């Protein structure tokens, strides 16, 4: 299992957190996603054989938020 930390911009409420969490958890290979509204970050545990940071960022952006991996 690998872990990625994403910086997410555009979240303003609990609905945003749910939307981003659900989008990340829907990506094949994601084991867990913890989204922090105040910090504007998400920490995602995933299976490297099934997905990667690019797919995670894409899932968040598909929900209408800006995202990038923090390296």
Backbone as a chain_set.jsonl record, in Angstrom:
{"seq": "XXXXXXXXXXXXXXXXXXXXXXXXXXXXXXXXXXXXXXXXXXXXXXXXXXXXXXXXXXXXXXXXXXXXXXX", "coords": {"N": [[0.833, -1.19, 0.0], [0.433, 2.224, -0.758], [0.773, 5.729, 0.034], [-0.738, 8.831, -0.632], [-0.675, 12.363, -0.498], [-2.893, 14.923, -1.04], [-3.332, 18.259, -2.116], [-6.138, 20.203, -1.931], [-8.272, 22.495, -3.425], [-11.082, 24.661, -3.127], [-12.998, 23.451, -1.584], [-15.634, 23.959, 0.71], [-17.419, 23.16, 2.622], [-19.171, 20.588, 4.547], [-20.488, 18.993, 2.695], [-18.839, 19.196, 0.482], [-16.575, 17.846, 1.426], [-17.636, 15.259, 1.693], [-18.257, 14.722, -0.997], [-15.703, 14.753, -2.213], [-14.42, 12.733, -0.746], [-16.01, 10.487, -1.423], [-15.553, 10.432, -4.184], [-12.808, 9.863, -4.282], [-12.734, 7.377, -2.95], [-14.076, 5.851, -4.774], [-12.305, 5.272, -6.753], [-10.666, 2.617, -8.277], [-8.723, 0.512, -6.324], [-8.235, 2.195, -4.217], [-7.879, 2.245, -0.79], [-8.483, 3.715, 1.523], [-9.632, 7.019, 2.265], [-8.97, 10.091, 3.665], [-10.283, 13.131, 4.228], [-9.571, 16.472, 4.914], [-11.16, 19.307, 5.686], [-10.48, 21.882, 6.779], [-7.68, 21.969, 6.502], [-7.494, 21.62, 3.823], [-6.736, 19.315, 2.519], [-6.156, 15.902, 1.48], [-5.564, 12.611, 2.516], [-4.622, 9.679, 1.12], [-4.817, 6.195, 0.997], [-3.636, 3.684, -1.085], [-3.528, 1.012, -3.545], [-0.7, 0.488, -5.277], [-0.486, -1.047, -7.561], [-2.868, -0.831, -8.813], [-3.714, 1.832, -9.076], [-2.762, 5.364, -9.11], [-1.258, 8.528, -8.071], [-1.987, 10.357, -10.126], [-4.483, 9.481, -11.063], [-5.971, 9.825, -8.76], [-5.904, 12.601, -8.363], [-7.247, 13.294, -10.702], [-9.809, 12.234, -10.178], [-10.701, 13.901, -8.117], [-10.674, 16.368, -9.432], [-12.609, 15.889, -11.355], [-14.848, 16.18, -9.826], [-15.024, 18.845, -9.612], [-13.192, 20.325, -8.162], [-9.974, 21.778, -7.439], [-6.927, 20.082, -7.556], [-3.784, 18.748, -6.42], [-0.887, 16.691, -6.145], [0.967, 16.536, -3.166], [4.294, 16.473, -2.749]], "CA": [[0.0, 0.0, 0.0], [1.125, 3.508, -0.821], [-0.01, 6.855, 0.54], [-0.572, 10.103, -1.341], [-1.311, 13.522, 0.112], [-3.346, 15.849, -2.072], [-3.791, 19.602, -1.756], [-7.41, 20.385, -2.626], [-8.822, 23.843, -3.292], [-12.471, 24.818, -3.54], [-13.926, 22.857, -0.616], [-16.094, 24.976, 1.657], [-18.421, 22.661, 3.579], [-19.211, 19.148, 4.749], [-20.898, 18.345, 1.438], [-17.621, 19.129, -0.336], [-15.746, 16.778, 1.983], [-18.271, 13.994, 1.311], [-18.117, 14.54, -2.446], [-14.307, 14.417, -2.503], [-14.169, 11.422, -0.149], [-16.673, 9.477, -2.24], [-14.865, 10.367, -5.477], [-11.537, 9.167, -4.082], [-12.988, 5.987, -2.593], [-14.608, 5.161, -5.949], [-11.183, 4.908, -7.623], [-10.253, 1.238, -8.048], [-7.429, 0.401, -5.663], [-8.167, 3.051, -3.028], [-8.265, 1.54, 0.442], [-9.076, 4.684, 2.446], [-9.39, 8.433, 1.965], [-9.319, 10.98, 4.774], [-10.295, 14.497, 3.7], [-9.575, 17.49, 5.972], [-11.68, 20.554, 5.124], [-9.717, 23.052, 7.244], [-6.328, 21.933, 5.942], [-7.58, 21.558, 2.37], [-5.892, 18.187, 2.118], [-6.664, 14.54, 1.585], [-4.552, 11.57, 2.604], [-5.252, 8.526, 0.475], [-4.077, 4.941, 0.949], [-4.047, 3.003, -2.307], [-2.721, -0.086, -4.07], [0.09, 1.006, -6.4], [-0.67, -1.886, -8.743], [-4.169, -0.532, -9.417], [-3.933, 3.264, -9.325], [-1.659, 6.232, -8.722], [-1.64, 9.903, -7.74], [-2.634, 11.042, -11.252], [-5.894, 9.082, -11.073], [-6.604, 10.42, -7.575], [-6.092, 14.017, -8.697], [-8.29, 13.341, -11.72], [-11.11, 11.981, -9.556], [-11.072, 15.119, -7.391], [-10.944, 17.414, -10.418], [-13.891, 15.558, -11.978], [-15.895, 16.676, -8.929], [-15.061, 20.299, -9.712], [-12.232, 20.949, -7.272], [-8.598, 21.797, -7.898], [-6.13, 19.184, -6.724], [-2.434, 18.399, -6.844], [-0.189, 15.872, -5.171], [2.027, 17.175, -2.371], [5.403, 15.509, -2.745]], "C": [[0.877, 1.253, 0.0], [0.194, 4.585, -0.274], [0.309, 8.09, -0.286], [-1.284, 11.185, -0.552], [-1.634, 14.502, -1.002], [-3.718, 17.182, -1.448], [-5.039, 19.845, -2.598], [-7.932, 21.792, -2.353], [-10.254, 23.854, -3.781], [-13.47, 24.191, -2.59], [-14.331, 23.919, 0.397], [-17.046, 24.443, 2.725], [-18.33, 21.138, 3.685], [-19.624, 18.397, 3.495], [-19.683, 18.179, 0.529], [-16.736, 17.978, 0.121], [-16.318, 15.421, 1.581], [-18.072, 13.708, -0.166], [-16.697, 14.106, -2.806], [-13.973, 13.025, -1.95], [-14.759, 10.317, -1.012], [-15.991, 9.324, -3.598], [-13.557, 9.596, -5.348], [-11.757, 7.683, -3.791], [-13.539, 5.183, -3.767], [-13.504, 4.734, -6.919], [-10.742, 3.487, -7.265], [-8.858, 1.203, -7.447], [-7.299, 1.266, -4.426], [-8.689, 2.278, -1.825], [-8.982, 2.491, 1.401], [-8.716, 6.094, 2.002], [-9.864, 9.259, 3.152], [-9.161, 12.415, 4.277], [-10.447, 15.471, 4.867], [-9.958, 18.832, 5.355], [-10.807, 21.749, 5.5], [-8.325, 23.115, 6.63], [-6.345, 21.959, 4.414], [-6.728, 20.437, 1.805], [-6.659, 16.868, 2.219], [-5.468, 13.6, 1.649], [-5.228, 10.288, 2.132], [-4.303, 7.331, 0.505], [-4.568, 4.18, -0.264], [-3.061, 1.902, -2.685], [-2.022, 0.418, -5.327], [-0.087, 0.197, -7.685], [-1.955, -1.537, -9.483], [-4.38, 0.934, -9.775], [-2.714, 4.059, -8.883], [-2.16, 7.643, -8.465], [-2.364, 10.635, -8.875], [-4.128, 10.74, -11.29], [-6.64, 9.699, -9.896], [-6.888, 11.896, -7.821], [-7.223, 14.164, -9.713], [-9.678, 13.148, -11.145], [-11.606, 13.221, -8.815], [-11.447, 16.223, -8.379], [-12.262, 17.161, -11.155], [-15.073, 16.021, -11.131], [-15.965, 18.204, -8.914], [-14.114, 21.038, -8.787], [-10.844, 20.928, -7.918], [-7.777, 20.923, -6.973], [-4.74, 18.993, -7.311], [-1.801, 17.574, -5.737], [0.865, 16.723, -4.457], [3.132, 16.138, -2.238], [6.314, 15.783, -1.572]], "O": [[1.91, 1.318, 0.666], [-1.011, 4.377, -0.139], [1.467, 8.365, -0.6], [-2.363, 10.96, -0.002], [-0.771, 14.866, -1.801], [-4.34, 17.233, -0.387], [-5.009, 19.712, -3.821], [-8.022, 22.225, -1.204], [-10.605, 23.15, -4.728], [-14.675, 24.373, -2.762], [-13.496, 24.681, 0.884], [-17.439, 25.179, 3.63], [-17.526, 20.495, 3.01], [-19.158, 17.283, 3.257], [-19.52, 17.144, -0.116], [-16.21, 17.226, -0.7], [-15.572, 14.53, 1.172], [-17.754, 12.581, -0.547], [-16.511, 13.194, -3.611], [-13.314, 12.232, -2.623], [-14.091, 9.325, -1.3], [-15.865, 8.21, -4.107], [-13.231, 8.771, -6.203], [-11.047, 6.831, -4.325], [-13.473, 3.954, -3.753], [-13.747, 3.92, -7.81], [-10.477, 3.187, -6.101], [-7.923, 1.79, -7.991], [-6.354, 1.098, -3.655], [-9.792, 1.731, -1.845], [-9.976, 2.114, 2.022], [-7.647, 6.334, 1.441], [-11.009, 9.143, 3.589], [-8.06, 12.858, 3.95], [-11.337, 15.317, 5.703], [-9.187, 19.422, 4.599], [-10.436, 22.542, 4.634], [-7.846, 24.193, 6.278], [-5.338, 22.279, 3.783], [-6.088, 20.579, 0.763], [-7.653, 16.746, 2.933], [-4.485, 13.775, 0.928], [-6.255, 9.869, 2.665], [-3.146, 7.43, 0.098], [-5.774, 4.038, -0.464], [-1.925, 1.866, -2.213], [-2.673, 0.736, -6.322], [0.141, 0.715, -8.778], [-2.12, -1.902, -10.647], [-5.148, 1.242, -10.686], [-1.754, 3.502, -8.351], [-3.348, 7.924, -8.623], [-3.257, 11.443, -8.617], [-4.943, 11.633, -11.522], [-7.811, 10.055, -10.021], [-7.979, 12.384, -7.525], [-8.058, 15.06, -9.592], [-10.625, 13.812, -11.567], [-12.79, 13.553, -8.876], [-12.433, 16.932, -8.176], [-12.952, 18.107, -11.536], [-16.169, 16.23, -11.65], [-16.848, 18.787, -8.285], [-14.219, 22.256, -8.64], [-10.586, 20.146, -8.833], [-7.907, 21.005, -5.751], [-4.541, 19.065, -8.524], [-2.124, 17.726, -4.559], [1.561, 17.524, -5.081], [2.925, 15.059, -1.682], [7.31, 15.083, -1.386]]}, "num_chains": 1, "name": "protein.A"}
